[in-house]
Amino acid sequence: MSFKLGVIGGGVMAEAIISRLLEKKIYQSDQIQVSEPQSSRRDYWQGSYGVATTDSNRELCEGCEVLLLAIKPQIFSAVASDLQGMESGDYPNLVISILAGTCLTKLESVFGDAGIIRVMPNTPALVGQGMSAIAPNGKVSKEGLTVALSIFNAIGEVMEVPEYLMDGVTGLSGSGPAFVAMMIEALSDGGVAVGLPRAVASQLALQTVLGTAELIKTKQLHPAILKDQVTSPGGTTIAGVSQLEKHGFRHSIIEAVKAAKVRSEELNG
């Protein structure tokens, strides 16, 4: 049986993508097949989304029009071994990979003449607020690029970048949700430290971050301008900003992004 979309890997990001594709009716459940080694997870996919499942990566590749690789980069070599020996014509014409630190050259060594698109989405895709950067190889057709854009527009915003920027993208938007979550947690802890009940502090912290991001985006403000608007002479905000500067807040964030970028490069070998 042929499927329009085949997905290798049935984890969190695959679920985020497929659930949004079904919700937006970009694909129907009978057009999707998921390859997943755990039988309990295959049962979950069938029961929750009505999609077909298999434990054979090879079978899935031979039966789909578009292949989405949604596995951890550490197991890419095992999946490649599963597919070893397949004829190039057995692969789908379009392969989309969301593997961190896995370059187009490495993907091409497995999928040959296929059009391949490397993508770095992030976890806000779970609520349709993801940020995805895509980098196609030279064999991706205009129609293939349109397919990829429709998939990732379903989970948030998309931008096309040259591949040499993808490790930096991974360090910023790929890893960034963890850094932002830590900042929200720290703001909440700060609220508790000054006497606020935890529930109150958590709600204040969360909505402050959410609202600030929306304000900067909607008004197209440089973050420094908004910071200056909030910071009055001799006031409370400048006292707090002074402490952040004293303890290297901005430097720490910059170094975190740089470290995540380096790790992405290491994963690629």
Secondary structure per residue as TSV (DSSP state, phi and psi in degrees):
chain	resnum	aa	ss	phi	psi
A	1	M	-	360.0	139.3
A	2	S	-	-97.6	139.3
A	3	F	E	-121.7	146.5
A	4	K	E	-70.3	-36.9
A	5	L	E	-130.6	123.3
A	6	G	E	-113.2	135.1
A	7	V	E	-123.7	120.7
A	8	I	E	-94.2	114.3
A	9	G	-	110.0	121.1
A	10	G	-	-113.8	38.7
A	11	G	S	-88.7	-158.5
A	12	V	H	-63.8	-47.9
A	13	M	H	-68.9	-37.2
A	14	A	H	-60.0	-42.1
A	15	E	H	-66.1	-40.1
A	16	A	H	-58.9	-44.7
A	17	I	H	-69.5	-50.7
A	18	I	H	-65.2	-40.3
A	19	S	H	-61.1	-38.9
A	20	R	H	-72.7	-37.2
A	21	L	H	-62.4	-40.2
A	22	L	H	-70.0	-41.6
A	23	E	H	-62.1	-39.1
A	24	K	T	-89.0	2.8
A	25	K	T	59.3	31.7
A	26	I	S	-75.3	-35.3
A	27	Y	S	-131.1	153.4
A	28	Q	-	-96.1	158.3
A	29	S	G	-60.3	-32.3
A	30	D	G	-79.0	2.1
A	31	Q	G	-101.6	2.2
A	32	I	E	-123.0	138.9
A	33	Q	E	-130.4	139.0
A	34	V	E	-117.4	130.4
A	35	S	E	-97.5	122.4
A	36	E	-	-148.1	126.6
A	37	P	S	-72.5	-25.8
A	38	Q	-	-87.1	122.6
A	39	S	H	-63.2	-36.3
A	40	S	H	-64.2	-36.1
A	41	R	H	-72.9	-35.5
A	42	R	H	-63.2	-41.5
A	43	D	H	-61.0	-39.5
A	44	Y	H	-61.6	-46.0
A	45	W	H	-61.4	-44.8
A	46	Q	H	-65.2	-43.3
A	47	G	H	-72.7	-36.2
A	48	S	H	-86.9	-33.9
A	49	Y	H	-125.1	-8.7
A	50	G	-	70.1	18.8
A	51	V	-	-89.2	156.9
A	52	A	E	-75.0	152.1
A	53	T	E	-134.8	161.5
A	54	T	E	-154.3	161.4
A	55	D	S	-106.8	11.0
A	56	S	-	-112.5	109.1
A	57	N	H	-63.3	-35.6
A	58	R	H	-64.7	-46.9
A	59	E	H	-59.2	-42.8
A	60	L	H	-63.6	-45.2
A	61	C	H	-60.9	-38.0
A	62	E	H	-75.1	-14.0
A	63	G	T	-118.9	13.8
A	64	C	E	-126.2	156.3
A	65	E	E	-85.8	-37.8
A	66	V	E	-126.8	131.7
A	67	L	E	-109.6	127.3
A	68	L	E	-110.9	119.1
A	69	L	E	-90.6	113.9
A	70	A	-	-127.8	52.8
A	71	I	S	-114.6	170.3
A	72	K	-	-72.7	142.0
A	73	P	G	-60.2	-26.3
A	74	Q	G	-67.0	-19.4
A	75	I	G	-107.9	10.2
A	76	F	H	-59.2	-40.7
A	77	S	H	-63.2	-35.0
A	78	A	H	-68.0	-40.4
A	79	V	H	-66.2	-41.7
A	80	A	H	-59.2	-39.1
A	81	S	H	-64.3	-38.2
A	82	D	H	-57.4	-37.0
A	83	L	H	-92.0	-4.8
A	84	Q	T	-59.6	135.5
A	85	G	T	94.6	-8.4
A	86	M	-	-69.9	145.8
A	87	E	-	-72.2	146.6
A	88	S	G	-58.5	-31.0
A	89	G	G	-72.0	-12.3
A	90	D	G	-82.0	-15.4
A	91	Y	S	-81.4	151.5
A	92	P	-	-61.4	157.3
A	93	N	S	-71.4	-21.4
A	94	L	E	-128.3	123.7
A	95	V	E	-119.2	127.5
A	96	I	E	-117.2	126.6
A	97	S	E	-117.3	131.0
A	98	I	-	-110.2	24.0
A	99	L	-	-77.2	124.9
A	100	A	T	-64.8	140.7
A	101	G	T	62.5	26.6
A	102	T	-	-121.7	106.4
A	103	C	-	-78.1	165.3
A	104	L	H	-60.5	-38.1
A	105	T	H	-60.0	-42.4
A	106	K	H	-66.6	-39.6
A	107	L	H	-66.5	-40.0
A	108	E	H	-65.0	-27.9
A	109	S	H	-66.7	-19.5
A	110	V	H	-100.7	-44.4
A	111	F	H	-100.8	8.1
A	112	G	T	56.1	-119.0
A	113	D	T	-86.5	5.9
A	114	A	S	-67.5	150.2
A	115	G	E	-71.3	127.8
A	116	I	E	-124.7	135.0
A	117	I	E	-122.8	122.7
A	118	R	E	-91.1	130.6
A	119	V	E	-130.9	139.7
A	120	M	E	-120.4	98.4
A	121	P	-	-88.6	-177.9
A	122	N	-	-140.1	171.3
A	123	T	G	-67.0	-23.6
A	124	P	G	-59.5	-7.6
A	125	A	G	-55.1	-27.5
A	126	L	G	-58.2	-26.7
A	127	V	G	-118.7	21.8
A	128	G	T	73.4	19.1
A	129	Q	-	-121.2	30.7
A	130	G	E	-74.4	165.5
A	131	M	E	-126.1	118.8
A	132	S	E	-120.0	133.9
A	133	A	E	-110.2	135.7
A	134	I	E	-123.0	145.1
A	135	A	E	-138.1	104.5
A	136	P	E	-85.8	152.5
A	137	N	-	-83.9	178.9
A	138	G	T	-73.2	-5.3
A	139	K	T	-100.0	3.5
A	140	V	-	-81.2	125.8
A	141	S	-	-77.4	167.3
A	142	K	H	-60.5	-38.8
A	143	E	H	-66.0	-39.3
A	144	G	H	-63.8	-41.4
A	145	L	H	-64.1	-38.6
A	146	T	H	-62.6	-40.6
A	147	V	H	-61.0	-46.7
A	148	A	H	-62.5	-42.5
A	149	L	H	-63.5	-38.3
A	150	S	H	-66.2	-35.7
A	151	I	H	-66.9	-47.4
A	152	F	H	-86.6	-20.5
A	153	N	H	-66.0	-24.7
A	154	A	T	-67.8	-20.5
A	155	I	T	-112.6	10.1
A	156	G	E	146.2	-138.6
A	157	E	E	-104.6	154.8
A	158	V	E	-133.7	140.8
A	159	M	E	-136.0	146.6
A	160	E	E	-94.9	132.8
A	161	V	-	-133.8	155.6
A	162	P	-	-66.2	149.4
A	163	E	G	-61.1	-30.1
A	164	Y	G	-64.5	-13.9
A	165	L	G	-90.3	-5.9
A	166	M	H	-66.9	-33.0
A	167	D	H	-67.0	-36.2
A	168	G	H	-66.9	-39.0
A	169	V	H	-59.9	-43.3
A	170	T	I	-59.7	-42.7
A	171	G	I	-66.1	-33.0
A	172	L	I	-90.5	-71.1
A	173	S	I	-82.9	-28.6
A	174	G	I	-68.3	-48.5
A	175	S	T	-90.5	-18.7
A	176	G	H	-53.6	-38.2
A	177	P	H	-55.4	-33.5
A	178	A	H	-67.0	-39.4
A	179	F	H	-67.3	-41.2
A	180	V	H	-65.7	-40.9
A	181	A	H	-61.6	-38.7
A	182	M	H	-64.8	-37.7
A	183	M	H	-66.3	-41.1
A	184	I	H	-62.2	-43.6
A	185	E	H	-61.3	-42.2
A	186	A	H	-66.9	-39.3
A	187	L	H	-61.0	-43.1
A	188	S	H	-62.9	-43.3
A	189	D	H	-61.4	-38.3
A	190	G	H	-61.9	-39.8
A	191	G	H	-62.2	-43.0
A	192	V	H	-63.3	-38.4
A	193	A	H	-63.3	-26.5
A	194	V	T	-100.5	13.4
A	195	G	T	104.7	4.1
A	196	L	-	-81.0	142.0
A	197	P	-	-60.5	148.1
A	198	R	H	-55.6	-45.6
A	199	A	H	-60.9	-41.2
A	200	V	H	-65.9	-47.0
A	201	A	H	-61.7	-41.4
A	202	S	H	-65.7	-43.6
A	203	Q	H	-65.6	-41.9
A	204	L	H	-62.4	-44.0
A	205	A	H	-64.7	-47.7
A	206	L	H	-62.3	-49.0
A	207	Q	H	-70.2	-29.1
A	208	T	H	-64.3	-44.9
A	209	V	H	-67.6	-45.4
A	210	L	H	-61.5	-46.7
A	211	G	H	-66.9	-38.2
A	212	T	H	-64.8	-43.8
A	213	A	H	-62.2	-42.5
A	214	E	H	-66.5	-38.7
A	215	L	H	-64.1	-46.9
A	216	I	H	-61.3	-41.5
A	217	K	H	-69.3	-47.6
A	218	T	H	-67.1	-43.4
A	219	K	H	-87.8	-3.7
A	220	Q	T	53.2	48.7
A	221	L	-	-91.2	143.8
A	222	H	-	-71.4	136.7
A	223	P	H	-53.6	-33.9
A	224	A	H	-64.5	-32.7
A	225	I	H	-67.2	-44.9
A	226	L	H	-62.7	-40.7
A	227	K	H	-58.8	-43.8
A	228	D	H	-66.4	-33.9
A	229	Q	H	-65.5	-32.7
A	230	V	H	-84.2	-22.7
A	231	T	-	-95.2	99.7
A	232	S	-	-91.8	154.2
A	233	P	T	-57.1	127.0
A	234	G	T	66.7	17.3
A	235	G	S	-95.2	-169.3
A	236	T	H	-71.4	-39.0
A	237	T	H	-66.9	-42.9
A	238	I	H	-65.1	-29.8
A	239	A	H	-64.0	-40.9
A	240	G	H	-71.6	-41.4
A	241	V	H	-59.1	-39.5
A	242	S	H	-59.6	-39.8
A	243	Q	H	-68.5	-39.6
A	244	L	H	-60.9	-43.0
A	245	E	H	-65.8	-40.1
A	246	K	H	-60.1	-35.8
A	247	H	T	-100.6	13.4
A	248	G	T	71.2	37.3
A	249	F	H	-57.9	-55.2
A	250	R	H	-66.1	-38.6
A	251	H	H	-61.3	-40.0
A	252	S	H	-64.1	-41.0
A	253	I	H	-65.0	-45.2
A	254	I	H	-59.0	-45.2
A	255	E	H	-67.3	-32.1
A	256	A	H	-64.9	-44.2
A	257	V	H	-63.4	-42.9
A	258	K	H	-63.0	-41.8
A	259	A	H	-65.1	-40.3
A	260	A	H	-65.8	-37.3
A	261	K	H	-63.1	-43.9
A	262	V	H	-61.6	-41.0
A	263	R	H	-65.5	-36.6
A	264	S	H	-61.5	-40.9
A	265	E	H	-63.9	-38.8
A	266	E	H	-65.0	-38.5
A	267	L	H	-62.1	-30.5
A	268	N	H	-77.8	-13.9
A	269	G	-	77.4	360.0
